[in-house]
Amino acid sequence: MRSNQTHWTGIILLLAGMALFGSATPISKLVGEGLPVFTASLLRVLLGALSLYPFVASGLPGRIRSLSARDWWYLSVIAVFGMVGFTVFLIYGMKFISGVAGSIVMSFTPALTALAAFLFMGSAMDWRRGLAVTLGVAGVVVINLFRGPFDDEASGYFYLGVMLVLAAIACEACYTLIGKKATEHLSPLFASFMASVMSIPLFLLLALLDFRQADFGDAGLTTWAALLWWGIGTLGAGSAIWYSGVARAEGTTAAGFMAVMPLSALLLSYFLLDEAFQAIHLLGICLVLVSVALMSWVHAEAMSAGDEEEDAPESTGARHARLLSACQCPGVVPTKTGS
């Protein structure tokens, strides 16, 4: 009975964690429309670091002192690409395109990560990964060919917006692969916390560019609420809830929840941003969802094989790291597995 209850608790937590991660795309558009980009990004990582601190506070000074030079290098790359690059490119890009278009482009992340792993790290590229990459590209092409239904009418820089969001997911693919190295012996939550803290000085320097022309009085309650959610909800609570679910789930179960993130982003784009549904949206959505489903299949098999191994028992932290890699989640440090 207890085992069954733990299983269903894990499913609820995984569902909630992925839904929180998915909300980052439309929320970033709300934030970017009401606050200066660099200042908003600085406040986001500050809020994220503060919300992650309770989960890593125990023994924190000792863990920081034990970091090797290589650990610091990995964490620095994650901070630059995973926090600064990803956040700035995403919030700038979402200023120029609709939430639906941004959500579809962001859904290309798992396939792009698999392609990067193949090109730069010698990982496998079978027919499922190849088809996932092709379908992800097709989804992005649909957005550009049928620009009208995906365009943000208030912006005249649609293609620039798409390119910036693509740059964001390229940064994410980079820190996904580096994150796998960093979390071979570091807790993923600890790595996320450290990367957030290390990015603060960089964001502070960039935010100085905003302060002269920033008028925070123009930001409404919706903007401030979105900022709180972007930092605490997607970066802090999302990570904690997802890891809690991972601790209670099998690898195949965790991998299956990858599709929740793009669905959450799309539905919230219609609801929070009040964007009108267009029939052509279905084509782009279906292409990227099948791409995500194929990557879920790949990762589920890898997780299942890992769960069945008996020769080298894992620590709890290593298991969390292996399971998290089933989903390359924006704002979260991904972890080691076969890509």
C-alpha positions as a LaTeX table, in Angstrom:
\begin{tabular}{lrrr}
\hline
Residue & $x$ (\AA) & $y$ (\AA) & $z$ (\AA) \\
\hline
Met1 & 0.00 & 0.00 & 0.00 \\
Arg2 & 2.79 & 2.39 & 0.96 \\
Ser3 & 4.67 & 1.53 & $-2.24$ \\
Asn4 & 1.60 & 2.27 & $-4.36$ \\
Gln5 & 1.05 & 5.56 & $-2.54$ \\
Thr6 & 4.70 & 6.53 & $-3.10$ \\
His7 & 4.32 & 5.69 & $-6.80$ \\
Trp8 & 1.29 & 7.95 & $-7.26$ \\
Thr9 & 2.88 & 10.71 & $-5.19$ \\
Gly10 & 5.88 & 10.52 & $-7.50$ \\
Ile11 & 3.67 & 10.80 & $-10.59$ \\
Ile12 & 1.91 & 13.89 & $-9.22$ \\
Leu13 & 5.24 & 15.52 & $-8.35$ \\
Leu14 & 6.71 & 14.74 & $-11.79$ \\
Leu15 & 3.63 & 16.16 & $-13.48$ \\
Ala16 & 3.78 & 19.33 & $-11.36$ \\
Gly17 & 7.53 & 19.75 & $-11.87$ \\
Met18 & 7.31 & 19.51 & $-15.65$ \\
Ala19 & 4.31 & 21.84 & $-15.73$ \\
Leu20 & 6.30 & 24.41 & $-13.74$ \\
Phe21 & 9.25 & 24.13 & $-16.13$ \\
Gly22 & 6.92 & 24.57 & $-19.10$ \\
Ser23 & 5.46 & 27.75 & $-17.64$ \\
Ala24 & 8.86 & 29.47 & $-18.01$ \\
Thr25 & 8.37 & 30.24 & $-21.71$ \\
Pro26 & 5.11 & 32.27 & $-21.56$ \\
Ile27 & 6.07 & 33.74 & $-18.18$ \\
Ser28 & 9.35 & 35.06 & $-19.62$ \\
Lys29 & 7.32 & 36.94 & $-22.25$ \\
Leu30 & 5.23 & 38.62 & $-19.55$ \\
Val31 & 8.37 & 39.59 & $-17.64$ \\
Gly32 & 10.20 & 40.87 & $-20.73$ \\
Glu33 & 7.30 & 43.09 & $-21.73$ \\
Gly34 & 7.21 & 44.85 & $-18.36$ \\
Leu35 & 10.79 & 44.98 & $-17.06$ \\
Pro36 & 14.27 & 45.68 & $-18.48$ \\
Val37 & 15.81 & 42.42 & $-19.66$ \\
Phe38 & 19.01 & 42.39 & $-17.61$ \\
Thr39 & 17.37 & 43.61 & $-14.42$ \\
Ala40 & 14.62 & 41.00 & $-14.73$ \\
Ser41 & 17.22 & 38.29 & $-15.34$ \\
Leu42 & 19.20 & 39.40 & $-12.27$ \\
Leu43 & 16.11 & 39.30 & $-10.08$ \\
Arg44 & 15.19 & 35.89 & $-11.46$ \\
Val45 & 18.47 & 34.22 & $-10.46$ \\
Leu46 & 18.43 & 35.99 & $-7.09$ \\
Leu47 & 14.96 & 34.61 & $-6.38$ \\
Gly48 & 15.96 & 31.19 & $-7.72$ \\
Ala49 & 19.09 & 31.03 & $-5.55$ \\
Leu50 & 17.15 & 32.08 & $-2.45$ \\
Ser51 & 14.46 & 29.46 & $-3.07$ \\
Leu52 & 17.04 & 26.72 & $-3.68$ \\
Tyr53 & 19.12 & 27.58 & $-0.61$ \\
Pro54 & 16.99 & 25.66 & 1.97 \\
Phe55 & 17.49 & 22.47 & $-0.04$ \\
Val56 & 21.30 & 22.75 & $-0.12$ \\
Ala57 & 22.01 & 24.62 & 3.14 \\
Ser58 & 23.07 & 21.56 & 5.11 \\
Gly59 & 26.87 & 21.24 & 4.92 \\
Leu60 & 27.06 & 23.93 & 2.23 \\
Pro61 & 30.40 & 25.52 & 3.29 \\
Gly62 & 32.09 & 22.11 & 3.32 \\
Arg63 & 30.73 & 21.21 & $-0.10$ \\
Ile64 & 31.96 & 24.50 & $-1.55$ \\
Arg65 & 35.44 & 23.98 & $-0.07$ \\
Ser66 & 35.60 & 20.47 & $-1.53$ \\
Leu67 & 35.00 & 21.65 & $-5.11$ \\
Ser68 & 37.89 & 20.89 & $-7.44$ \\
Ala69 & 39.27 & 23.20 & $-10.12$ \\
Arg70 & 37.42 & 21.13 & $-12.71$ \\
Asp71 & 34.15 & 21.49 & $-10.74$ \\
Trp72 & 34.56 & 25.26 & $-10.70$ \\
Trp73 & 35.18 & 25.24 & $-14.44$ \\
Tyr74 & 32.06 & 23.18 & $-15.14$ \\
Leu75 & 29.95 & 25.37 & $-12.85$ \\
Ser76 & 31.31 & 28.50 & $-14.51$ \\
Val77 & 30.30 & 27.23 & $-17.95$ \\
Ile78 & 26.85 & 26.33 & $-16.62$ \\
Ala79 & 26.51 & 29.82 & $-15.10$ \\
Val80 & 27.52 & 31.56 & $-18.34$ \\
Phe81 & 25.50 & 29.43 & $-20.75$ \\
Gly82 & 22.76 & 27.88 & $-18.62$ \\
Met83 & 21.90 & 30.95 & $-16.58$ \\
Val84 & 23.12 & 34.10 & $-18.38$ \\
Gly85 & 23.01 & 33.02 & $-22.03$ \\
Phe86 & 19.80 & 31.02 & $-21.80$ \\
Thr87 & 17.92 & 33.59 & $-19.73$ \\
Val88 & 18.92 & 36.67 & $-21.76$ \\
Phe89 & 18.37 & 35.07 & $-25.18$ \\
Leu90 & 15.01 & 33.65 & $-24.12$ \\
Ile91 & 13.60 & 36.84 & $-22.60$ \\
Tyr92 & 14.81 & 38.95 & $-25.55$ \\
Gly93 & 13.48 & 36.45 & $-28.09$ \\
Met94 & 10.09 & 36.20 & $-26.43$ \\
Lys95 & 9.68 & 39.97 & $-26.73$ \\
Phe96 & 9.42 & 39.53 & $-30.52$ \\
Ile97 & 7.37 & 36.36 & $-31.00$ \\
Ser98 & 4.18 & 34.85 & $-29.65$ \\
Gly99 & 4.08 & 32.47 & $-26.71$ \\
Val100 & 2.91 & 29.64 & $-28.98$ \\
Ala101 & 5.82 & 30.15 & $-31.39$ \\
Gly102 & 8.28 & 30.30 & $-28.49$ \\
Ser103 & 6.86 & 27.13 & $-26.95$ \\
Ile104 & 7.19 & 25.23 & $-30.23$ \\
Val105 & 10.78 & 26.37 & $-30.73$ \\
Met106 & 11.64 & 25.49 & $-27.10$ \\
Ser107 & 10.24 & 22.00 & $-27.66$ \\
Phe108 & 13.11 & 21.40 & $-30.08$ \\
Thr109 & 15.53 & 21.38 & $-27.11$ \\
Pro110 & 15.77 & 17.60 & $-26.46$ \\
Ala111 & 16.39 & 16.83 & $-30.14$ \\
Leu112 & 18.94 & 19.62 & $-30.50$ \\
Thr113 & 20.74 & 18.36 & $-27.40$ \\
Ala114 & 20.89 & 14.87 & $-28.91$ \\
Leu115 & 22.31 & 16.33 & $-32.12$ \\
Ala116 & 24.94 & 18.32 & $-30.18$ \\
Ala117 & 25.89 & 15.21 & $-28.20$ \\
Phe118 & 26.33 & 13.32 & $-31.47$ \\
Leu119 & 28.40 & 16.04 & $-33.14$ \\
Phe120 & 30.62 & 17.05 & $-30.23$ \\
Met121 & 30.65 & 14.15 & $-27.76$ \\
Gly122 & 30.45 & 11.07 & $-29.97$ \\
Ser123 & 27.06 & 9.95 & $-28.66$ \\
Ala124 & 24.86 & 7.58 & $-30.63$ \\
Met125 & 22.53 & 8.82 & $-33.39$ \\
Asp126 & 19.98 & 6.12 & $-34.23$ \\
Trp127 & 16.86 & 6.46 & $-36.38$ \\
Arg128 & 14.71 & 7.69 & $-33.47$ \\
Arg129 & 17.11 & 10.48 & $-32.53$ \\
Gly130 & 17.56 & 11.39 & $-36.20$ \\
Leu131 & 13.80 & 11.49 & $-36.79$ \\
Ala132 & 13.33 & 13.55 & $-33.60$ \\
Val133 & 15.83 & 16.12 & $-34.88$ \\
Thr134 & 14.15 & 16.20 & $-38.31$ \\
Leu135 & 10.68 & 16.69 & $-36.84$ \\
Gly136 & 11.94 & 19.38 & $-34.47$ \\
Val137 & 13.48 & 21.26 & $-37.40$ \\
Ala138 & 10.24 & 20.81 & $-39.34$ \\
Gly139 & 8.29 & 22.37 & $-36.46$ \\
Val140 & 10.55 & 25.43 & $-36.53$ \\
Val141 & 10.25 & 25.62 & $-40.33$ \\
Val142 & 6.44 & 25.60 & $-40.06$ \\
Ile143 & 6.61 & 28.61 & $-37.74$ \\
Asn144 & 8.68 & 30.53 & $-40.28$ \\
Leu145 & 6.75 & 29.48 & $-43.40$ \\
Phe146 & 3.37 & 30.28 & $-41.85$ \\
Arg147 & 4.59 & 33.27 & $-39.90$ \\
Gly148 & 1.25 & 35.09 & $-39.63$ \\
Pro149 & $-0.58$ & 32.81 & $-37.17$ \\
Phe150 & 2.55 & 32.58 & $-35.00$ \\
Asp151 & 3.56 & 36.24 & $-35.12$ \\
Asp152 & 3.32 & 38.76 & $-32.32$ \\
Glu153 & 1.56 & 41.60 & $-34.09$ \\
Ala154 & 3.14 & 44.15 & $-31.74$ \\
Ser155 & 6.62 & 43.23 & $-32.95$ \\
Gly156 & 8.29 & 43.75 & $-36.31$ \\
Tyr157 & 11.19 & 41.42 & $-35.51$ \\
Phe158 & 9.64 & 37.98 & $-35.76$ \\
Tyr159 & 12.61 & 36.22 & $-37.37$ \\
Leu160 & 15.03 & 37.83 & $-34.95$ \\
Gly161 & 12.86 & 36.53 & $-32.11$ \\
Val162 & 12.97 & 32.98 & $-33.49$ \\
Met163 & 16.77 & 33.18 & $-33.86$ \\
Leu164 & 17.17 & 34.44 & $-30.29$ \\
Val165 & 15.04 & 31.61 & $-28.87$ \\
Leu166 & 17.08 & 29.15 & $-30.96$ \\
Ala167 & 20.20 & 30.71 & $-29.42$ \\
Ala168 & 18.65 & 30.14 & $-26.00$ \\
Ile169 & 18.12 & 26.43 & $-26.64$ \\
Ala170 & 21.65 & 26.19 & $-28.07$ \\
Cys171 & 22.89 & 27.56 & $-24.73$ \\
Glu172 & 20.67 & 25.03 & $-22.99$ \\
Ala173 & 22.09 & 22.17 & $-25.06$ \\
Cys174 & 25.58 & 23.34 & $-24.10$ \\
Tyr175 & 24.91 & 23.38 & $-20.38$ \\
Thr176 & 23.00 & 20.10 & $-20.62$ \\
Leu177 & 26.12 & 18.37 & $-21.89$ \\
Ile178 & 28.43 & 20.16 & $-19.46$ \\
Gly179 & 25.93 & 19.55 & $-16.67$ \\
Lys180 & 26.22 & 15.82 & $-17.21$ \\
Lys181 & 29.92 & 16.10 & $-16.45$ \\
Ala182 & 29.44 & 18.40 & $-13.47$ \\
Thr183 & 26.87 & 16.18 & $-11.78$ \\
Glu184 & 28.86 & 12.96 & $-11.99$ \\
His185 & 29.68 & 13.61 & $-8.33$ \\
Leu186 & 27.77 & 16.81 & $-7.47$ \\
Ser187 & 24.14 & 17.01 & $-6.41$ \\
Pro188 & 22.05 & 18.49 & $-9.25$ \\
Leu189 & 20.30 & 20.85 & $-6.84$ \\
Phe190 & 23.66 & 21.97 & $-5.47$ \\
Ala191 & 24.95 & 22.55 & $-9.00$ \\
Ser192 & 21.81 & 24.55 & $-9.89$ \\
Phe193 & 22.22 & 26.65 & $-6.75$ \\
Met194 & 25.92 & 27.31 & $-7.35$ \\
Ala195 & 25.36 & 28.20 & $-11.01$ \\
Ser196 & 22.62 & 30.63 & $-9.98$ \\
Val197 & 24.85 & 32.30 & $-7.38$ \\
Met198 & 27.83 & 32.47 & $-9.75$ \\
Ser199 & 25.71 & 34.14 & $-12.44$ \\
Ile200 & 24.63 & 36.97 & $-10.11$ \\
Pro201 & 27.80 & 39.12 & $-10.55$ \\
Leu202 & 27.51 & 38.78 & $-14.33$ \\
Phe203 & 23.86 & 39.80 & $-14.31$ \\
Leu204 & 24.64 & 42.66 & $-11.93$ \\
Leu205 & 27.15 & 44.10 & $-14.39$ \\
Leu206 & 24.65 & 43.78 & $-17.24$ \\
Ala207 & 21.84 & 45.24 & $-15.12$ \\
Leu208 & 23.84 & 48.44 & $-14.68$ \\
Leu209 & 23.04 & 49.11 & $-18.33$ \\
Asp210 & 19.32 & 49.00 & $-17.49$ \\
Phe211 & 19.22 & 51.22 & $-14.44$ \\
Arg212 & 19.59 & 54.53 & $-16.28$ \\
Gln213 & 16.53 & 54.02 & $-18.46$ \\
Ala214 & 14.56 & 51.68 & $-16.20$ \\
Asp215 & 11.20 & 52.93 & $-14.97$ \\
Phe216 & 10.00 & 50.34 & $-12.49$ \\
Gly217 & 6.86 & 52.35 & $-11.82$ \\
Asp218 & 5.51 & 51.26 & $-15.21$ \\
Ala219 & 5.63 & 47.59 & $-14.21$ \\
Gly220 & 2.21 & 46.39 & $-13.09$ \\
Leu221 & 1.22 & 43.78 & $-10.56$ \\
Thr222 & 1.03 & 41.13 & $-13.29$ \\
Thr223 & 4.65 & 41.75 & $-14.27$ \\
Trp224 & 5.94 & 41.49 & $-10.68$ \\
Ala225 & 3.87 & 38.35 & $-10.07$ \\
Ala226 & 5.28 & 36.83 & $-13.26$ \\
Leu227 & 8.82 & 37.68 & $-12.13$ \\
Leu228 & 8.27 & 36.01 & $-8.74$ \\
Trp229 & 6.93 & 32.93 & $-10.50$ \\
Trp230 & 9.79 & 32.90 & $-13.02$ \\
Gly231 & 12.37 & 32.86 & $-10.26$ \\
Ile232 & 10.73 & 30.97 & $-7.41$ \\
Gly233 & 8.30 & 28.81 & $-9.36$ \\
Thr234 & 10.27 & 27.64 & $-12.40$ \\
Leu235 & 13.83 & 27.75 & $-11.05$ \\
Gly236 & 13.32 & 27.02 & $-7.34$ \\
Ala237 & 10.08 & 25.14 & $-6.71$ \\
Gly238 & 10.18 & 23.39 & $-10.10$ \\
Ser239 & 13.59 & 21.89 & $-9.34$ \\
Ala240 & 12.64 & 20.82 & $-5.81$ \\
Ile241 & 9.33 & 19.27 & $-6.89$ \\
Trp242 & 10.87 & 17.49 & $-9.87$ \\
Tyr243 & 13.66 & 15.95 & $-7.78$ \\
Ser244 & 11.13 & 14.85 & $-5.16$ \\
Gly245 & 9.21 & 13.05 & $-7.89$ \\
Val246 & 12.38 & 11.55 & $-9.35$ \\
Ala247 & 13.18 & 10.06 & $-5.93$ \\
Arg248 & 9.89 & 8.13 & $-6.04$ \\
Ala249 & 9.83 & 7.13 & $-9.72$ \\
Glu250 & 11.29 & 4.58 & $-12.07$ \\
Gly251 & 13.39 & 5.90 & $-14.91$ \\
Thr252 & 10.84 & 5.01 & $-17.57$ \\
Thr253 & 8.14 & 6.89 & $-15.65$ \\
Ala254 & 10.29 & 10.01 & $-15.31$ \\
Ala255 & 11.22 & 9.97 & $-19.00$ \\
Gly256 & 7.59 & 9.77 & $-20.02$ \\
Phe257 & 6.85 & 13.14 & $-18.44$ \\
Met258 & 9.07 & 15.01 & $-20.92$ \\
Ala259 & 6.02 & 15.81 & $-23.06$ \\
Val260 & 4.29 & 17.65 & $-20.19$ \\
Met261 & 6.68 & 20.60 & $-20.47$ \\
Pro262 & 5.83 & 21.72 & $-24.05$ \\
Leu263 & 2.13 & 21.06 & $-23.45$ \\
Ser264 & 2.22 & 23.21 & $-20.34$ \\
Ala265 & 4.01 & 25.99 & $-22.24$ \\
Leu266 & 1.47 & 25.89 & $-25.07$ \\
Leu267 & $-1.64$ & 25.81 & $-22.90$ \\
Leu268 & $-0.35$ & 28.61 & $-20.68$ \\
Ser269 & 0.45 & 30.69 & $-23.77$ \\
Tyr270 & $-3.23$ & 30.56 & $-24.71$ \\
Phe271 & $-4.38$ & 31.17 & $-21.14$ \\
Leu272 & $-1.87$ & 33.67 & $-19.71$ \\
Leu273 & $-1.05$ & 35.55 & $-22.90$ \\
Asp274 & $-4.60$ & 35.39 & $-24.30$ \\
Glu275 & $-3.32$ & 34.19 & $-27.67$ \\
Ala276 & $-5.88$ & 32.99 & $-30.20$ \\
Phe277 & $-5.76$ & 29.38 & $-31.36$ \\
Gln278 & $-5.09$ & 28.90 & $-35.09$ \\
Ala279 & $-5.55$ & 25.63 & $-36.99$ \\
Ile280 & $-1.97$ & 25.78 & $-38.33$ \\
His281 & $-0.75$ & 25.69 & $-34.74$ \\
Leu282 & $-1.73$ & 22.01 & $-34.66$ \\
Leu283 & 0.81 & 21.14 & $-37.36$ \\
Gly284 & 3.71 & 22.77 & $-35.53$ \\
Ile285 & 2.55 & 21.38 & $-32.19$ \\
Cys286 & 2.18 & 17.82 & $-33.51$ \\
Leu287 & 5.60 & 17.86 & $-35.16$ \\
Val288 & 7.42 & 18.91 & $-32.01$ \\
Leu289 & 5.37 & 16.66 & $-29.71$ \\
Val290 & 6.23 & 13.62 & $-31.82$ \\
Ser291 & 9.87 & 14.76 & $-31.67$ \\
Val292 & 9.64 & 15.00 & $-27.87$ \\
Ala293 & 7.88 & 11.62 & $-27.69$ \\
Leu294 & 10.69 & 9.97 & $-29.68$ \\
Met295 & 13.29 & 11.41 & $-27.31$ \\
Ser296 & 11.17 & 10.24 & $-24.36$ \\
Trp297 & 11.23 & 6.73 & $-25.85$ \\
Val298 & 15.02 & 6.85 & $-26.21$ \\
His299 & 15.54 & 8.08 & $-22.66$ \\
Ala300 & 12.96 & 5.68 & $-21.20$ \\
Glu301 & 14.87 & 2.73 & $-22.67$ \\
Ala302 & 18.14 & 4.10 & $-21.31$ \\
Met303 & 16.58 & 4.61 & $-17.88$ \\
Ser304 & 15.03 & 1.14 & $-17.91$ \\
Ala305 & 18.37 & $-0.44$ & $-18.76$ \\
Gly306 & 20.00 & 1.55 & $-15.97$ \\
Asp307 & 17.33 & 0.52 & $-13.46$ \\
Glu308 & 17.91 & $-3.15$ & $-14.29$ \\
Glu309 & 21.69 & $-3.05$ & $-13.80$ \\
Glu310 & 22.76 & $-4.91$ & $-10.69$ \\
Asp311 & 26.52 & $-4.95$ & $-11.02$ \\
Ala312 & 27.14 & $-1.36$ & $-9.86$ \\
Pro313 & 24.61 & $-0.11$ & $-7.28$ \\
Glu314 & 23.96 & 3.64 & $-7.34$ \\
Ser315 & 23.82 & 6.16 & $-4.56$ \\
Thr316 & 20.58 & 8.10 & $-4.22$ \\
Gly317 & 22.25 & 11.21 & $-5.62$ \\
Ala318 & 23.59 & 9.34 & $-8.63$ \\
Arg319 & 20.16 & 7.87 & $-9.31$ \\
His320 & 18.58 & 11.32 & $-9.17$ \\
Ala321 & 21.19 & 12.55 & $-11.63$ \\
Arg322 & 20.63 & 9.67 & $-14.03$ \\
Leu323 & 16.86 & 10.06 & $-13.98$ \\
Leu324 & 16.88 & 13.82 & $-14.42$ \\
Ser325 & 18.73 & 13.50 & $-17.68$ \\
Ala326 & 15.57 & 12.01 & $-19.17$ \\
Cys327 & 14.36 & 15.60 & $-19.52$ \\
Gln328 & 16.47 & 18.53 & $-20.58$ \\
Cys329 & 14.61 & 21.16 & $-18.58$ \\
Pro330 & 15.15 & 24.87 & $-18.97$ \\
Gly331 & 16.67 & 26.42 & $-15.90$ \\
Val332 & 17.70 & 23.14 & $-14.37$ \\
Val333 & 21.14 & 21.57 & $-14.48$ \\
Pro334 & 20.80 & 18.32 & $-16.46$ \\
Thr335 & 22.85 & 15.32 & $-15.61$ \\
Lys336 & 24.87 & 12.40 & $-16.77$ \\
Thr337 & 23.44 & 9.64 & $-18.88$ \\
Gly338 & 23.87 & 8.16 & $-22.29$ \\
Ser339 & 22.57 & 10.70 & $-24.78$ \\
\hline
\end{tabular}
